Amino acid sequence: MAHLKRVEAPLRYLTKSLAKKAISCPRKLVYATNPTYGRKFDPMKQHLSKEGERFGNYCKGLFPGGIEIGRDISFERRNNAPMLEVDLIDETKRLLMGEEEEQIVLFEGAVQHGGLFARPDVLVKTKNKQSNQTELQIIEIKSKSWDSRHTVESKMLTLKKSIRSTFLPYLQDVAFQTLVLRSAFPDFHISSWLMMPDRAKKLKDTLAKDGMAQSIDDSVAAVVNVDDLVEKVLNGKISYPGTKKPQHFTKAISHFSDIINKETSVVESSLSPPIGSQCMSCEYKLNDANIENKDAVSGFDVCWRAATGTKQEDMGRNQFVADIYSLTKKTLANFLNENKYTFDNLTAKDFGLDEDGEPAKKKKTNCEDTITNSQRQWLQVKSVQQQRTSSESSHYILKKGLESEMEKWQYPLHLIDFETISPALPYFSGMAPYDVVCFQFSHHILDQNHDGTVSIRQESEFLHTIPGENPNGPFLRALYNALGCVVSDGGTVFCWSSHETTVLKSILTSPEFSASLSQHEVEALSALLPERSHPMVDLFECARDYFYVDGSGGSSSIKRLLRPTMNASPELKGLYGKPTYSSNNFQNIQWYQLDESGNVIDPYGILSRLDTDKDRSAIAVGGAAAAAYHELQSKSDMTEQDRSYIQSSLLRYCELDTLSMAMFVQAWQAFAAVEKAK
């Protein structure tokens, strides 16, 4: 009988991204290498990723003559099994080991040693002038903000000389690649660099037609040597979830590489779920709001069920404690130490509250008039325990402190929302990386009529998307035209979160943009800033301190609060339950609608259905708005039809933001009237 030859499975490489995941939590190696598990969709993170790609392409343009490895090679992965990496590796090695004396620059060079695989953004082969030794410079491009007016030590090290947590992941990325290249090319000197957008530089007019700077000195990028800090990482130890004591960085990398080349069942069994605070931000934590593939499995749920012995069929509407809104790492650790894994395991006492949900130790502040963070968390837990949902209950809490705040408001009420972008690579000359660009606002007014009723209208809006033109000056002019009357004529201006006040202060203090206004006009807008005569009222703070509604998950985010607030408010049903809302951007829209199950439909979901272009996703979140503005600035070949569609979508989205703010004011006023009538 002939013996069958055993076929070895292809080696699965540990890449930089896999190593990064493993350091944050080794269990992610299971989910990252198995397509059954899904990752949550985050439009803002998607936008930031594209921003990173844009900055990366800009930086590559600063290395003329660079060679893109694998450009002509069909390269793909299936189930993370390496395919054609050998071609990429051979091409890289051939170019690096050639006898040419001149400098060689490679983009996405492929280097492998053992089970480790690295593809540095930029790889420069040159001669070290001091040692005359061949040097390979690893240049990792990151969109992390940098400021060359400071030293590496002051920016990246703490007073105790440890690496700051804000820079550690980037340095670990470079360290991983340095480890691979040192092993693959032991005869070369390996140096480590980060290339980042430099806040100390401004975009100059000396740009090529393709938008690329002529040189690194001419650019808004900084190339920073991090050899010493990379050595600190390579020779140091790291702690990651599941370890009882810190492990040497290089040994941990080797351990991760060994794990992913085992059978799937072995990998899962050898990586027991180390549940903890890292789970709260896990990208494999899926829910109805962030999942794209409805068939995808939530790695978070798998981890927590395995670690706690909880069966899926026993959960029902019960939730794990990591889902509690704004929970601190310390509190989560206490719950886990006490084997309190789900909402059903908790009581008011666990949040420092008495049986009535009031602080057990009342502070000097008037806690009866506000909702503390602990109370908000307990309300979230209790609503799940009592099986209340936004579709089944109109349970809300409105503290008297909000009534006191509302008594200070003076009509007309102006509701304002800004759309901005802070690109790593500036769009306009004279701007530094991450300078803010204000391209849009929407402005609603709630006004009291002579008969005491309140009317609503979108009073004004602004959108500036002309390619190559900085909108900040026109933005200020339009904003003054909208709100400059408040100081002289009275009224109250509202925003949601501190974003508007931060942005307004930033551009008002920039002479380049405020020059479009007179001193009187600057003072009128400055009056809307905190501690001035007519400061904007932050409705987010009002919601956070005074308002809770079931179905919000404890959050005070406008998009998390809107749907359950509409469900709880007969006032909003009456105002928006018929197709009567019209403006420049909407005609006869009914914002209060129910689905087939009798649940209130999220107005942002209604907005998505109004955008009927099958080739484009609707703009329904801030990240999508920023991405749309970038597209309008960067795509010179866009048709007028596409440009008009995106602009219309932006106008509708921003208008719904200020309309939503008005809905909260209307709902709260009606809730307060009910409370007074009791």
Buried (B, 14 or more C-beta within 10 A) or exposed (E): EEEEEEEEEEBBBBBBEBBBBBBBBBBBBBBBBBEEBBBBBBBEEEBBEBBBEBBBBBBBBBBEEBBEBBEEEEBEEEEBEBEBBEBBBEBBBEBBEEEEEEEBBBBBBBBBBBBBBBBBBBBBBBBBEEEEEBBBBBBBBBBBBBBBEEEBEEBBBEEEEEBEEEBBBBBBBBBBBBBBBBBBBEEBBBBBBBBBBBBEBBBEEEBEEEEBBBEBEBBBBBBBEBEEBBEBBBEBEBEBBBBEEEBBBBEBBBBBBEBBBBEEEEBBEEBEBBBBBBBBEBBBBBEEEBBEEEEBBBBBBBBBBBBBEBEEEEBEEBBBBBBBBBBEEEBBEEBBEEEBBBBBBBEBEBBBBEEEBEBEEEEEEEBEBBBBBBBBBBBBBBBBBEEBBBBEBBBBBBBBBBBEBBEEBEBBBBBBBBBBBBBBBBBBEEBBBBBBBBBBBBBBBBBEEEEEEBEBBBBBBBBBBEEEEBBBBBBBBBBBEBBBBBBEEEBBBBBBBBBBBBBBBBBBEBEEBBEBBEEEBBBBBBBBBEEBEBBBBBBBBBBBBBBBBBBBBBBBBBBBBBBBBBBBBEBBBEBBBEEEBEBEBBEEBEBBBEEEEEBBBBBBEBBBEBBEEEEBBBBBBBBBBBBBBBBBBEEEEBEEEBBEBBBBBBBBBBBBBBBBBBBBBBBBBBBBEEEEEE
